[in-house]
């Protein structure tokens, strides 16, 4: 074999080795990319959380699923029901339910969305909205000022935008009322 042919074979061989090493390096860098998991650190089914003060039940939270994240945030993707108890811890004063909820640990705030229902058992009044915030530290529930709310008492139906209330829903204020309808309590219900 002439020297030029050997030289060409060596040249092609080193070129192929170089191209092959480039391909290997590219694959190595692709494998080296970190995948950051952003999902829940834990998932619990059939959740029952009880909060008490001085051994007296204050709040009972139930949910089909609770997902807890590294930050301490919690998500209730299939809904949540919160019951607020009276001073003795034996009687339910108020309930709060929604189709989805998220607890923001940094703000100590619950956000409840999707067919949100609040019902004060003692005063027999109800509230419906699509999004509600519950601040456990301040013991208040509220909506954004533009959120539509509907409150039903034994004698009236009130509608409007925005609401603030104490957590047992015994005192509330609609920020921008749009309608008040009187209910005849003697009228037959359909």
C-alpha positions in Angstrom: 0.0 0.0 0.0 1.5 3.4 -0.9 2.3 5.8 1.8 -0.4 8.3 0.7 -3.2 5.7 1.1 -2.0 4.8 4.6 -2.0 8.5 5.4 -5.6 8.9 4.1 -6.7 5.9 6.2 -5.0 7.3 9.3 -6.7 10.7 8.6 -10.1 9.1 8.2 -9.6 7.0 11.3 -8.7 10.0 13.5 -11.6 12.0 12.0 -14.1 9.2 12.8 -12.6 9.0 16.3 -13.0 12.7 16.8 -16.6 12.7 15.5 -17.4 9.7 17.7 -16.1 11.5 20.8 -18.2 14.5 20.0 -21.3 12.3 19.9 -20.3 10.7 23.2 -19.7 14.1 24.9 -23.1 15.3 23.7 -24.9 12.3 25.2 -22.9 12.7 28.5 -24.1 16.3 28.9 -27.7 15.3 28.1 -27.5 12.6 30.9 -25.9 15.1 33.3 -28.9 17.5 33.3 -30.7 17.4 36.6 -34.4 16.7 36.8 -36.0 18.7 39.6 -39.1 17.0 41.0 -41.8 19.6 41.9 -44.6 17.3 42.9 -45.8 16.4 46.4 -43.4 15.0 49.0 -46.3 13.1 50.5 -49.9 12.2 49.6 -52.4 11.1 52.2 -55.9 9.7 51.6 -59.0 10.0 53.8 -57.5 12.9 55.8 -58.9 13.9 59.2 -57.1 16.8 60.9 -58.3 18.0 64.3 -57.1 21.4 65.8 -57.8 22.0 69.4 -57.1 24.7 72.0 -56.9 23.8 75.7 -58.0 20.2 74.8 -61.2 21.6 73.2 -61.9 20.9 69.6 -61.8 24.1 67.5 -61.6 22.9 63.8 -62.1 19.6 62.0 -60.8 19.3 58.5 -61.6 16.3 56.3 -60.5 15.6 52.7 -60.3 12.7 50.3 -56.7 13.6 49.4 -54.0 15.8 50.9 -50.8 16.5 49.0 -47.9 18.0 51.1 -45.0 19.7 49.4 -41.4 20.4 50.6 -42.4 24.0 51.4 -45.1 22.8 53.8 -47.8 23.9 51.5 -50.7 21.5 51.1 -53.2 20.9 48.3 -56.6 19.2 48.5 -57.3 18.5 44.8 -60.6 16.6 45.4 -62.1 19.1 47.9 -62.2 19.9 51.6 -64.7 20.3 54.4 -63.8 22.4 57.4 -66.1 22.4 60.5 -65.7 25.1 63.1 -66.7 24.2 66.7 -68.2 26.3 69.5 -66.5 27.1 72.8 -67.1 23.7 74.3 -65.7 21.9 71.3 -68.8 19.8 70.9 -71.2 21.7 68.7 -70.5 22.6 65.0 -71.1 26.3 64.6 -70.1 26.7 60.9 -68.9 24.6 58.0 -66.8 25.6 54.9 -66.7 23.3 51.8 -65.2 23.6 48.4 -64.1 21.4 45.4 -60.4 22.4 45.7 -58.2 23.9 48.4 -54.6 25.0 49.0 -52.9 25.8 52.2 -50.0 28.3 51.9 -47.8 27.7 54.9 -45.8 30.9 54.5 -49.0 33.1 54.7 -50.8 30.6 57.0 -53.7 31.0 54.5 -56.2 28.6 52.9 -57.6 29.3 49.5 -60.8 27.3 48.7 -62.2 27.2 45.1 -65.0 25.7 43.1 -68.6 25.7 44.5 -67.5 27.1 47.9 -70.2 26.8 50.5 -70.3 28.3 54.0 -73.1 27.5 56.4 -73.7 28.9 59.9 -75.7 26.2 61.7 -76.8 28.4 64.6 -78.1 31.3 62.6 -79.2 29.1 59.7 -77.5 31.2 57.0 -75.6 30.1 54.0 -73.1 31.7 51.6 -72.0 30.6 48.1 -69.1 31.8 46.0 -66.4 30.4 43.7 -63.3 31.4 45.7 -62.7 32.2 49.3 -59.7 32.8 51.6 -59.5 31.6 55.2 -57.0 33.2 57.5 -56.7 30.9 60.5 -54.6 33.3 62.6 -57.0 36.2 62.2 -60.0 33.9 62.3 -61.6 35.5 59.2 -62.9 34.4 55.8 -63.0 36.7 52.9 -63.2 37.0 49.1 -61.6 39.3 46.6 -63.6 42.5 46.1 -64.7 41.5 42.6 -65.8 37.9 43.6 -69.6 37.3 43.3 -71.2 36.2 46.6 -74.7 35.0 47.5 -75.8 35.0 51.2 -79.1 33.4 52.2 -80.6 34.0 55.7 -84.0 32.9 57.0 -85.6 36.1 55.7 -83.4 37.4 52.8 -81.2 36.5 49.9 -78.3 39.0 49.5 -76.1 39.2 46.4 -73.0 41.3 45.7 -69.3 41.4 45.1 -66.7 40.8 47.9 -67.2 39.6 51.4 -65.5 39.7 54.8 -66.7 37.6 57.7 -65.5 36.1 61.0 -64.7 32.4 60.7 -68.0 31.3 62.3 -69.9 33.4 59.7 -72.0 35.0 62.5 -70.9 38.5 61.4 -70.3 39.4 57.7 -70.2 42.3 55.3 -70.8 42.3 51.6 -68.4 44.9 50.1 -70.6 45.9 47.1 -74.2 44.7 47.5 -76.1 44.3 44.3 -79.4 42.9 45.5 -81.6 42.1 48.5 -84.5 39.8 48.1 -87.0 39.2 51.0 -88.1 35.7 51.5 -91.5 34.9 52.8 -90.8 32.3 55.5 -94.5 31.1 55.4 -94.4 30.4 51.6 -94.3 26.6 50.7 -90.9 25.5 49.5 -90.7 23.7 46.2 
